[in-house]
Amino acid sequence: MKMTFIGATHEVTGSCTYIEACGKKFLVDFGMQQGEDIYENVQVPVAPGHIDFVLLTHAHIDHSGMLPLLYAGGFGGEIHATTATANLCSVMLRDSAHIQEFEAEWRSRKAHRRGEPDYEPLYTMEDALGAISLFVPHEYEKEYELAPGIKVFFRDAGHLLGSSSIVLTLTEDGETRRIVFSGDIGNTAQPLIRDPQYIDEADYAVIESTYGNREHERPTDYVTALAEVLQTTFDRKGTVIIPSFAVGRTQEMLYFIRQIKEDGLVKGHDGFKVYVDSPLANEATDIFINNRESCYDEEALSYVRKGINPIEFEGLIRTVTSDDSRAINFNNMPKVIISASGMCEAGRIKHHLKHHLWEKQNTVLFVGYQATNTLGRALVEGAKKVKLFGETVRVAAEIKQLPGVSGHADVNGLLKWAEAVKGVKKFFVNHGEASSAEAFAQRLRDDLGADVYAPYSGAEFDLITGEVTIDAEPVPIPKKEGYANLSAAYAALKAATDRLSQLVDDSSGRTNADMRKLAEDINKLCEDWQL
C-alpha cells in the first residue's frame, strides 16, 4: 500500500498522485503543466494500460488535462468524478484538444517554411472523446466501493462547480487507512457555489498550498464596483469589454450583472444588452444551470426556488456562430461584451479588442489575474499600442481592473480546513510554488503541531508503516532561452525592457527637450545599476 507523488510538487499545476493498494494501480488527478515549469516530474511508474482507474478532484485542466494522453497511451479504465465535473470535462477536454490540434497545425505551417517536419499535437480530439467516454459520474456524500478494499466518496471543495475533496478508504490484509486529497480548496463567500465542506477525520491528508503564504485582500463589493464601471462607460456611449475565463468567472459575472439589473443600479440605460461571446463559456453556463441543485449555495438556490435563474436575465444574448460574434461589433449601442480568453491570448476577445481598444469612450475591464507576457498584462500595465492580428492598435479605451474574488482559499482558509481533519498522522503539502509550499508546511507545524512533508516528484510513501521510502530530491529543468522557463522575476524584467523599447520607439514625435530628459533618465538608471 504505497503512494507516489508525480506532479504539482513544489509547483502549482500538473497535479498527479499514483497509488498502489488492494491489488490495484490508480491515479488521483492527471493534470497538465501550465505556465512556468521549474522541476522535472518523474513518469507514472506503470504503462497507461496497466492503470485500473482514475479519481478526479475537479475539471480544471491542471488537474484533468492529461487524461486524453492517458487514453491515447492505452488506458481504458474508469474515471471517477462528480457529475458536474464529468459534465464540465466533456466540454473542457474537447476544448483542450482543439487547442492542441490548432497549435500543432500552426507550428507545422511554420516548420514547413523552414524545411522541418510536422509538429504532432499532444493529443487529438479523438483522444479527448475517448477519455470523456470513460467518465463515471458520482454524487457528493455517497460512498462507493470501486474494488474490494477500496471505497471513495466526494465532498464539496467549494472551488469550482463540481469540485471535490476525495476521501479514500483502503483495506488490505486487515489494515485500513483513510487518506483525504483536498483538491483545490475554495475561498468562502464566492457567488453561486457553496463554501468548502470540511473532512472530519483521516489518517493522512494531501493538501494544496496555492496561497499557503498569503492572505487575500478584503473582497471587492462587486455589485457596486461593477455598476459604477457600467454607468460611467454607458454615460459616455461606450461599450464595456470584459475578458473572462469561460468556466467559473463568466458565470460569476452574469450573477453580479443580474443583481445590478434587478436593483436598477445603472440609471438611464434600461435594458442594456450583455453578450456572452464564447462557445466554451456558453456550454459551461448550461452545465452550471443543469447542476444547480447539487452545487449552488443557499443564496443562489433561493432564487431557483422562486423560479429565477440567477445567471439569466433580460438582455442576455449568448452568441454561438462566428457571424453572430462579428455582428456584435457593428452594434453601436452601449453594451457589455464578455468573452474569452481571460488573459486576451486567444479566442474571440481579441477581435473585440481590435474593434474597441482605439475608441476612448469604451472600457476594457479585467476581472481576473493577468500573467506575465500576456496581452492582458500589457494592457493592465499601461501599453499605449498593441499588436492584434498583425495590426498595431492604439489603446485609447479606459483600462480598469476589479480584483477578483479568488477561487482558492488563502493561508487562513487552508489552515481552517486542515484543523478540521482530526487524527491526521502526516500532512503532505503539494500544489504550491516552492516558497508557498514550504511556508505552509511550516505553518502547519507551528499552528497545529503537525507532522508535515512537502514532497518533490518521485517521493514515495508507505501507507502501512507511515514511512517515506523514497525521499526524492528536486531536479530543476535547465533554463532555456526565451520566456518559457525564466523565473517570474526575470520574465517581469524582460517585459519591462520591452515596454521601455516601445517607449523609445514611440518617442520620435516628442519634443527635443522630452527626448533628452528620457535619455538622461535611462542613462541614470543604467549608472545606478552599474551597467
NUPAKOL-807584 format. One record per residue (C-alpha): residue number from 0; x, z, y. Coordinates in steps of 0.2 Angstrom, whole numbers, plus 2048, in hexadecimal, padded with zeros to 3 digits. Each point is the difference from the previous one (the first is absolute). Layout:
{NUM, {X, Z, Y}};
...
//
This chain:
{0, {800, 800, 800}};
{1, {80A, 7FA, 80F}};
{2, {7FE, 7F9, 811}};
{3, {80C, 7F3, 809}};
{4, {7FF, 7FD, 813}};
{5, {802, 7ED, 803}};
{6, {7FA, 7FD, 812}};
{7, {7FC, 808, 811}};
{8, {80F, 80C, 7FD}};
{9, {807, 805, 811}};
{10, {7F7, 7F1, 806}};
{11, {7EE, 7FD, 806}};
{12, {7FA, 7F1, 7F6}};
{13, {801, 7F9, 7EF}};
{14, {7F8, 80F, 7F7}};
{15, {802, 800, 7ED}};
{16, {802, 80E, 7F3}};
{17, {803, 7FD, 7ED}};
{18, {7F9, 80C, 7F3}};
{19, {803, 801, 7ED}};
{20, {7F4, 80C, 7F7}};
{21, {7F4, 801, 7F1}};
{22, {808, 7F0, 7F9}};
{23, {7FB, 7F6, 810}};
{24, {80A, 7F8, 80E}};
{25, {7F8, 7FF, 811}};
{26, {802, 7FE, 812}};
{27, {7F9, 80A, 80F}};
{28, {7FF, 7F2, 80E}};
{29, {80B, 7F1, 800}};
{30, {802, 7FB, 813}};
{31, {809, 7F4, 80A}};
{32, {80F, 804, 80B}};
{33, {7FB, 7FD, 812}};
{34, {80B, 800, 80F}};
{35, {812, 806, 7FF}};
{36, {807, 803, 7EF}};
{37, {80E, 80E, 800}};
{38, {803, 804, 7EE}};
{39, {800, 7F6, 7EF}};
{40, {7F2, 804, 7F4}};
{41, {803, 801, 7EE}};
{42, {7F6, 7F5, 7F5}};
{43, {7F1, 806, 7F6}};
{44, {809, 804, 7EF}};
{45, {7F4, 7F6, 7F5}};
{46, {7FA, 7EE, 801}};
{47, {7EF, 7FD, 808}};
{48, {7F8, 7FC, 7EF}};
{49, {805, 811, 7FA}};
{50, {7F7, 80A, 80E}};
{51, {7EF, 806, 7F9}};
{52, {7F7, 803, 811}};
{53, {801, 804, 812}};
{54, {7F9, 80D, 80B}};
{55, {7FD, 7FB, 812}};
{56, {7FE, 80C, 80F}};
{57, {7FA, 7F4, 80D}};
{58, {7FF, 7ED, 805}};
{59, {80E, 7FF, 80D}};
{60, {80D, 7F3, 7FB}};
{61, {80E, 80D, 800}};
{62, {7F7, 808, 7F2}};
{63, {7F8, 7F1, 7F7}};
{64, {809, 7F0, 806}};
{65, {80B, 7FE, 7F0}};
{66, {7F2, 800, 7F4}};
{67, {7FE, 7ED, 7FF}};
{68, {813, 7FF, 7FC}};
{69, {7FD, 80D, 7F2}};
{70, {7F2, 7F5, 7F9}};
{71, {80C, 7F0, 802}};
{72, {80D, 809, 7F6}};
{73, {7F4, 803, 7F1}};
{74, {7F6, 810, 804}};
{75, {7EF, 7FF, 7F9}};
{76, {7FA, 813, 801}};
{77, {7F3, 808, 80A}};
{78, {802, 805, 813}};
{79, {7F7, 810, 803}};
{80, {7FA, 803, 812}};
{81, {7F1, 805, 80A}};
{82, {7F2, 7F4, 802}};
{83, {803, 7FD, 812}};
{84, {813, 7FE, 7FD}};
{85, {7FC, 7F3, 7F3}};
{86, {7F4, 7F7, 80C}};
{87, {80D, 800, 80E}};
{88, {80E, 7FA, 7F4}};
{89, {7F6, 7F1, 7FB}};
{90, {801, 7FB, 812}};
{91, {812, 806, 805}};
{92, {809, 7FA, 7F1}};
{93, {7F9, 7EE, 802}};
{94, {805, 801, 812}};
{95, {811, 806, 7FB}};
{96, {802, 7F1, 7F4}};
{97, {7FA, 7F4, 80D}};
{98, {80E, 807, 80C}};
{99, {80D, 7FE, 7F2}};
{100, {7FB, 7EE, 7FC}};
{101, {7FF, 7FB, 813}};
{102, {811, 808, 803}};
{103, {808, 7F7, 7F1}};
{104, {7F9, 7F0, 806}};
{105, {807, 802, 811}};
{106, {811, 805, 7FA}};
{107, {800, 7F2, 7F4}};
{108, {7FD, 7F3, 80E}};
{109, {80F, 807, 809}};
{110, {80A, 800, 7F1}};
{111, {7FC, 7EE, 7FC}};
{112, {808, 7FB, 811}};
{113, {810, 809, 7FB}};
{114, {800, 7F8, 7EF}};
{115, {7FD, 811, 7F8}};
{116, {7F4, 804, 7F1}};
{117, {7EE, 806, 802}};
{118, {7FC, 812, 803}};
{119, {7F4, 808, 7F3}};
{120, {7F3, 80C, 806}};
{121, {802, 812, 7FA}};
{122, {7EF, 7FD, 7F7}};
{123, {7F2, 7F4, 801}};
{124, {7ED, 801, 802}};
{125, {7FE, 7FE, 7EE}};
{126, {80B, 80F, 7FD}};
{127, {7F5, 80A, 80D}};
{128, {7F0, 7FB, 7F8}};
{129, {807, 805, 7EF}};
{130, {805, 811, 806}};
{131, {7EF, 802, 809}};
{132, {7F7, 7FD, 7EF}};
{133, {809, 80F, 7F8}};
{134, {7F8, 80D, 80C}};
{135, {7F5, 80E, 7F9}};
{136, {7F6, 808, 80E}};
{137, {7FD, 813, 7FF}};
{138, {7F6, 80D, 80A}};
{139, {808, 80E, 80A}};
{140, {7FF, 811, 7F7}};
{141, {7FD, 7FA, 7EE}};
{142, {80D, 803, 7F3}};
{143, {804, 7F2, 7F5}};
{144, {80A, 800, 7F0}};
{145, {80B, 7F0, 800}};
{146, {808, 803, 7EF}};
{147, {802, 80F, 7F4}};
{148, {808, 80E, 80A}};
{149, {7FF, 7F7, 811}};
{150, {7F2, 805, 80C}};
{151, {7FE, 7FB, 813}};
{152, {7F5, 802, 80E}};
{153, {800, 7FA, 812}};
{154, {7FD, 80B, 810}};
{155, {7FE, 7F9, 811}};
{156, {810, 800, 80A}};
{157, {7F8, 7FB, 810}};
{158, {80C, 7F3, 805}};
{159, {7F7, 7EF, 7FD}};
{160, {7EF, 7FC, 7F9}};
{161, {802, 804, 7ED}};
{162, {811, 808, 802}};
{163, {803, 80E, 7F3}};
{164, {80C, 80E, 7FA}};
{165, {802, 7FE, 7EE}};
{166, {7FF, 80F, 7F4}};
{167, {808, 7FD, 7EF}};
{168, {7FE, 80B, 7F1}};
{169, {80C, 7FD, 7F2}};
{170, {7FF, 808, 7EF}};
{171, {80E, 7FD, 7F3}};
{172, {805, 80A, 7F1}};
{173, {7F6, 80F, 806}};
{174, {808, 800, 811}};
{175, {7F5, 7FC, 80F}};
{176, {806, 7FB, 812}};
{177, {7F6, 7FD, 80F}};
{178, {808, 7F4, 80D}};
{179, {7F8, 7FB, 811}};
{180, {805, 7F1, 80A}};
{181, {7FB, 802, 812}};
{182, {7FF, 7EE, 804}};
{183, {800, 7FE, 813}};
{184, {7F8, 80F, 807}};
{185, {7F4, 7FC, 80E}};
{186, {7FF, 807, 812}};
{187, {7F0, 80B, 804}};
{188, {7F2, 7FB, 80B}};
{189, {802, 7ED, 7FD}};
{190, {7F1, 7F5, 803}};
{191, {7F5, 7FB, 7F1}};
{192, {80A, 807, 7F2}};
{193, {801, 812, 7FA}};
{194, {80E, 80C, 803}};
{195, {80C, 802, 7F2}};
{196, {7FA, 80B, 7F1}};
{197, {80C, 80D, 7F9}};
{198, {806, 803, 7EE}};
{199, {7FD, 811, 7F9}};
{200, {80F, 802, 7F4}};
{201, {80E, 7F6, 7F7}};
{202, {810, 803, 7F7}};
{203, {809, 7F2, 80A}};
{204, {7FC, 7F7, 810}};
{205, {806, 7F0, 807}};
{206, {7FD, 800, 813}};
{207, {803, 7F3, 80D}};
{208, {80A, 804, 810}};
{209, {7FC, 7F1, 80C}};
{210, {7FE, 80C, 80F}};
{211, {80A, 80F, 7F8}};
{212, {80A, 804, 80F}};
{213, {7F3, 7FC, 80E}};
{214, {7F0, 806, 807}};
{215, {7F3, 7F4, 807}};
{216, {7FB, 800, 812}};
{217, {7EF, 806, 804}};
{218, {7F4, 7F1, 7FB}};
{219, {7FA, 7F5, 80E}};
{220, {7EE, 801, 805}};
{221, {7FD, 7EE, 7FA}};
{222, {7EF, 7FE, 805}};
{223, {803, 804, 813}};
{224, {811, 7F8, 800}};
{225, {7FA, 7F0, 7F8}};
{226, {7F1, 7FF, 80B}};
{227, {80B, 801, 810}};
{228, {80A, 7F1, 7FA}};
{229, {7F1, 7F6, 7FC}};
{230, {7F8, 804, 811}};
{231, {80F, 7FC, 80A}};
{232, {803, 7F0, 7F7}};
{233, {7EE, 7FA, 800}};
{234, {7FE, 804, 813}};
{235, {80E, 7F4, 804}};
{236, {7F7, 7F3, 7F4}};
{237, {80E, 801, 7F3}};
{238, {801, 801, 7ED}};
{239, {807, 80F, 7F6}};
{240, {80B, 7FA, 7F1}};
{241, {803, 80D, 7F3}};
{242, {80E, 7FC, 7F3}};
{243, {7FA, 80B, 7F1}};
{244, {804, 804, 7EE}};
{245, {7F3, 7F8, 7F6}};
{246, {7FD, 80E, 7F4}};
{247, {7FC, 811, 808}};
{248, {804, 7FE, 812}};
{249, {7F4, 7F2, 803}};
{250, {7F2, 80A, 7F9}};
{251, {804, 80F, 80A}};
{252, {7FF, 7F5, 810}};
{253, {7EF, 7FA, 7FB}};
{254, {7FB, 812, 7FE}};
{255, {806, 805, 811}};
{256, {7F8, 7F0, 809}};
{257, {7EF, 804, 7F8}};
{258, {801, 811, 808}};
{259, {804, 7F8, 811}};
{260, {7F2, 7F4, 7FE}};
{261, {7F4, 80E, 7FA}};
{262, {804, 80C, 80F}};
{263, {800, 7F2, 80D}};
{264, {812, 804, 805}};
{265, {804, 7EF, 807}};
{266, {7F5, 7FC, 80F}};
{267, {7FA, 7EF, 806}};
{268, {805, 7F6, 7F0}};
{269, {7F2, 804, 7F4}};
{270, {801, 7F6, 7F0}};
{271, {812, 7FC, 801}};
{272, {806, 7F7, 7F1}};
{273, {80D, 806, 7F4}};
{274, {809, 7F4, 7F4}};
{275, {808, 805, 7F0}};
{276, {80B, 7F1, 7FD}};
{277, {809, 804, 7F0}};
{278, {7FA, 7FA, 7EE}};
{279, {809, 80F, 7F8}};
{280, {7F9, 80C, 80D}};
{281, {7EE, 7F9, 7FD}};
{282, {802, 802, 7ED}};
{283, {807, 812, 802}};
{284, {7F1, 804, 80C}};
{285, {7F4, 7FB, 7F2}};
{286, {809, 80B, 7F4}};
{287, {7FF, 80F, 80C}};
{288, {7EE, 7FE, 801}};
{289, {7FD, 7FE, 7ED}};
{290, {80A, 810, 7FD}};
{291, {7F8, 80B, 80D}};
{292, {7F8, 80C, 7F5}};
{293, {810, 805, 7F7}};
{294, {80C, 7FF, 80E}};
{295, {7F8, 803, 811}};
{296, {801, 811, 809}};
{297, {7F1, 80A, 805}};
{298, {7FF, 7F9, 811}};
{299, {800, 7EE, 7FA}};
{300, {7F4, 804, 7F2}};
{301, {7F4, 808, 80D}};
{302, {7FE, 7EF, 808}};
{303, {7FE, 7F8, 7EF}};
{304, {7F2, 80C, 7FC}};
{305, {7F7, 7FB, 810}};
{306, {801, 7EE, 7FB}};
{307, {80F, 7FC, 80C}};
{308, {80F, 7F7, 7FA}};
{309, {80E, 809, 80A}};
{310, {80B, 7F0, 800}};
{311, {7F3, 7F3, 805}};
{312, {7F7, 7FE, 811}};
{313, {7F8, 7F3, 80A}};
{314, {80C, 7F3, 807}};
{315, {80C, 802, 7F1}};
{316, {805, 7EE, 7FA}};
{317, {80B, 7FF, 7F1}};
{318, {808, 7EF, 800}};
{319, {806, 7F7, 7EF}};
{320, {805, 7EE, 803}};
{321, {80E, 7F9, 80A}};
{322, {7F4, 7F7, 80B}};
{323, {7F6, 810, 804}};
{324, {811, 808, 804}};
{325, {805, 7F2, 80C}};
{326, {7EF, 800, 809}};
{327, {802, 813, 805}};
{328, {80E, 7FA, 80D}};
{329, {7F4, 7F4, 808}};
{330, {7F4, 80E, 804}};
{331, {804, 806, 812}};
{332, {7F4, 80F, 800}};
{333, {808, 812, 7FF}};
{334, {802, 805, 7EE}};
{335, {80A, 809, 7F3}};
{336, {80B, 7F7, 7F3}};
{337, {806, 80A, 7F1}};
{338, {80C, 7F6, 7F6}};
{339, {80F, 802, 7F4}};
{340, {80E, 803, 7FE}};
{341, {802, 810, 808}};
{342, {812, 7FD, 806}};
{343, {7FC, 7EE, 805}};
{344, {80C, 7F8, 7F3}};
{345, {7F4, 7F5, 7F7}};
{346, {7EE, 7FB, 7FF}};
{347, {7F2, 7FB, 80D}};
{348, {806, 80D, 80D}};
{349, {80E, 7F5, 805}};
{350, {7F4, 7F2, 805}};
{351, {7F6, 80C, 80A}};
{352, {80F, 806, 809}};
{353, {805, 7EE, 804}};
{354, {7F0, 7FD, 808}};
{355, {7FE, 811, 80A}};
{356, {812, 807, 803}};
{357, {803, 7F5, 810}};
{358, {7F0, 806, 809}};
{359, {801, 810, 80A}};
{360, {7EE, 805, 7FE}};
{361, {802, 803, 7ED}};
{362, {806, 80F, 7F7}};
{363, {80A, 801, 7F0}};
{364, {7FD, 811, 7F8}};
{365, {80B, 807, 7F3}};
{366, {7F8, 80D, 7F4}};
{367, {80E, 802, 7F3}};
{368, {813, 802, 7FE}};
{369, {80A, 7F1, 805}};
{370, {810, 7FE, 7F6}};
{371, {811, 7FB, 807}};
{372, {803, 7ED, 801}};
{373, {7ED, 7FC, 800}};
{374, {7F7, 7F6, 80D}};
{375, {7F4, 80F, 803}};
{376, {80F, 80B, 803}};
{377, {807, 7F3, 80D}};
{378, {7F0, 800, 809}};
{379, {7FE, 813, 800}};
{380, {812, 801, 807}};
{381, {7FC, 7F5, 80F}};
{382, {805, 7EE, 7FB}};
{383, {7FC, 7F4, 80E}};
{384, {800, 7F0, 7F5}};
{385, {7FE, 7FE, 7ED}};
{386, {801, 7F2, 7F4}};
{387, {7F0, 7FB, 7F7}};
{388, {800, 7F0, 7F4}};
{389, {80F, 7FA, 809}};
{390, {7F9, 801, 811}};
{391, {806, 80D, 80D}};
{392, {7F1, 80A, 807}};
{393, {800, 80A, 810}};
{394, {7FA, 812, 7FE}};
{395, {7F4, 803, 80E}};
{396, {7F2, 80A, 7F7}};
{397, {800, 813, 801}};
{398, {809, 808, 7F1}};
{399, {7FA, 811, 7FA}};
{400, {802, 80C, 7F2}};
{401, {7F4, 80D, 7F9}};
{402, {809, 80C, 7F4}};
{403, {7F8, 7FE, 7EF}};
{404, {7F8, 80E, 7F6}};
{405, {80E, 800, 7F3}};
{406, {7FA, 7FD, 7EE}};
{407, {80E, 80C, 7F9}};
{408, {800, 813, 801}};
{409, {80E, 807, 80B}};
{410, {80C, 80E, 7FA}};
{411, {7F2, 80D, 802}};
{412, {7F4, 7F6, 7F6}};
{413, {80C, 7FD, 7F2}};
{414, {804, 813, 800}};
{415, {7EE, 804, 7FF}};
{416, {7FD, 7F5, 7F2}};
{417, {80F, 806, 7F6}};
{418, {7FB, 813, 803}};
{419, {7EF, 7FC, 7F9}};
{420, {808, 7FB, 7EF}};
{421, {803, 811, 7F6}};
{422, {80C, 802, 7F2}};
{423, {80C, 7F2, 804}};
{424, {811, 803, 7F8}};
{425, {808, 7F1, 809}};
{426, {7FC, 7F5, 80E}};
{427, {807, 7EE, 800}};
{428, {801, 7F9, 812}};
{429, {7FF, 7ED, 802}};
{430, {7F9, 7F2, 80B}};
{431, {809, 805, 810}};
{432, {810, 7FA, 809}};
{433, {80F, 80A, 7FB}};
{434, {7FF, 80B, 80F}};
{435, {7EE, 803, 7FE}};
{436, {801, 804, 7ED}};
{437, {80E, 80C, 801}};
{438, {7F8, 809, 80F}};
{439, {7F0, 802, 7F7}};
{440, {808, 806, 7F1}};
{441, {808, 80D, 80A}};
{442, {7F0, 805, 808}};
{443, {7F8, 802, 7EF}};
{444, {80F, 80C, 7FB}};
{445, {7FF, 80A, 810}};
{446, {7ED, 801, 802}};
{447, {7FA, 801, 7EE}};
{448, {80F, 806, 7F7}};
{449, {7FF, 7F1, 7F5}};
{450, {80C, 7F8, 7F4}};
{451, {802, 7EE, 807}};
{452, {809, 7F0, 7FB}};
{453, {801, 7F0, 80A}};
{454, {805, 7F3, 7F3}};
{455, {809, 7F0, 803}};
{456, {7FC, 7F1, 7F5}};
{457, {804, 802, 7EE}};
{458, {7FE, 813, 800}};
{459, {7F8, 806, 7F0}};
{460, {7F7, 810, 7FC}};
{461, {7FB, 808, 7F0}};
{462, {7EE, 806, 802}};
{463, {801, 80C, 7F1}};
{464, {811, 809, 804}};
{465, {7FE, 7FF, 813}};
{466, {811, 7F9, 802}};
{467, {807, 7F1, 809}};
{468, {809, 7F6, 7F3}};
{469, {807, 7F3, 80B}};
{470, {804, 805, 812}};
{471, {802, 7EE, 807}};
{472, {80B, 7FD, 80F}};
{473, {7FB, 7F4, 80F}};
{474, {806, 7EE, 7FE}};
{475, {7FF, 7F9, 812}};
{476, {7FC, 7ED, 802}};
{477, {80F, 7F7, 808}};
{478, {7FC, 7FB, 812}};
{479, {7FC, 7EE, 803}};
{480, {802, 7F6, 810}};
{481, {7EF, 7FF, 809}};
{482, {7F3, 80D, 803}};
{483, {7F9, 802, 7EE}};
{484, {80C, 80E, 7FB}};
{485, {806, 807, 810}};
{486, {7FD, 812, 805}};
{487, {7F1, 803, 80A}};
{488, {80A, 806, 80F}};
{489, {80C, 7F0, 7FF}};
{490, {7F1, 7F5, 7FE}};
{491, {7F8, 808, 810}};
{492, {811, 7FD, 809}};
{493, {800, 7EE, 7FA}};
{494, {7EE, 7FD, 807}};
{495, {806, 808, 810}};
{496, {80E, 7F3, 802}};
{497, {7F3, 7F2, 7FD}};
{498, {7F6, 807, 80E}};
{499, {80F, 801, 80B}};
{500, {805, 7EE, 7FC}};
{501, {7EE, 7FA, 804}};
{502, {801, 809, 810}};
{503, {810, 7F7, 805}};
{504, {7F8, 7F0, 7FB}};
{505, {7F1, 803, 80B}};
{506, {80A, 805, 80F}};
{507, {805, 7EE, 806}};
{508, {7F2, 801, 80D}};
{509, {804, 811, 807}};
{510, {809, 803, 810}};
{511, {813, 800, 801}};
{512, {7FF, 812, 805}};
{513, {7F5, 805, 7F0}};
{514, {80B, 7F6, 7F5}};
{515, {810, 809, 806}};
{516, {7F8, 811, 7FE}};
{517, {7FB, 7FC, 7EE}};
{518, {812, 7FA, 7FD}};
{519, {806, 810, 807}};
{520, {7F4, 80B, 7F5}};
{521, {806, 7F6, 7F1}};
{522, {812, 802, 803}};
{523, {7FE, 813, 804}};
{524, {7F6, 802, 7F0}};
{525, {80F, 7F8, 7F6}};
{526, {80D, 80B, 809}};
{527, {7F6, 810, 7FC}};
{528, {800, 7FB, 7EE}};
{529, {812, 7FB, 801}};
{530, {7FD, 7EE, 7FB}};
//
